[in-house]
């Protein structure tokens, strides 16, 4: 494709050549590469998919996986002018019927409700896109195995979030997820065990070192205390004292002992709240560590 543009070397308008394969714009007189990337303008601004589609990438966290086509919400025509009142009312009715057509089965309605709640949990818990996709995959597997019969969608979804966090290695406790999703802890724990058993999942153990960083940041502890706590935790793991212990309670007890050594004024209540465990469980774990480390 050829057109006329001002060349900085020739200092006059020259015919330039656009190479669509290399993406370069070249002066037809001196051969200067004016631009090495062709600027793209127009409506095709979305992500290009390998199968030739444009637009948003597909995602398991959408009820239709992002593959369906919907009527846009911009009340403008192709020329950019606003629609008149009659056409605006007509488009509103078309959008309503379009949404009803897409959700014509109970499974699709269930998926849409679940993934809307997943978007809310993503903001509350600060979940990454990887965890969201993993959660959607686990939830779809539970839907295929008919594990949702007689159970709340929110509870199964919250259990899937907890499993995804465990598999990715992001420390999130059942208490945090239960509080964010407004579900009883006992119900969430039962649904978690159900998913693990029925889907035959292998859940990795929680790394207590990661728990130390999380609790220390919540309790506003210094870097010195945090590093000493990590050193103690490595010793605890080496001696196999951590076997069978709850990672959060174990990490909280190590942090409390480190705070006492560094002289930071933190009570057991402060550390227990930061870890999301009871003070009673923390006191038992602290006493056990004192006896076994001495």
Secondary structure as UniProt FT lines:
FT   STRAND          2..6
FT   TURN            8..10
FT   STRAND          13..19
FT   TURN            20..23
FT   STRAND          24..27
FT   TURN            28..30
FT   STRAND          33..35
FT   STRAND          47..48
FT   TURN            50..51
FT   STRAND          54..55
FT   TURN            60..61
FT   TURN            63..66
FT   TURN            78..79
FT   HELIX           85..102
FT   HELIX           106..125
FT   HELIX           129..144
FT   TURN            145..150
FT   HELIX           153..168
FT   HELIX           174..181
FT   HELIX           185..198
FT   TURN            199..200
FT   HELIX           208..218
FT   TURN            219..220
FT   HELIX           223..238
FT   TURN            239..244
FT   HELIX           247..262
FT   HELIX           268..275
FT   HELIX           279..293
//
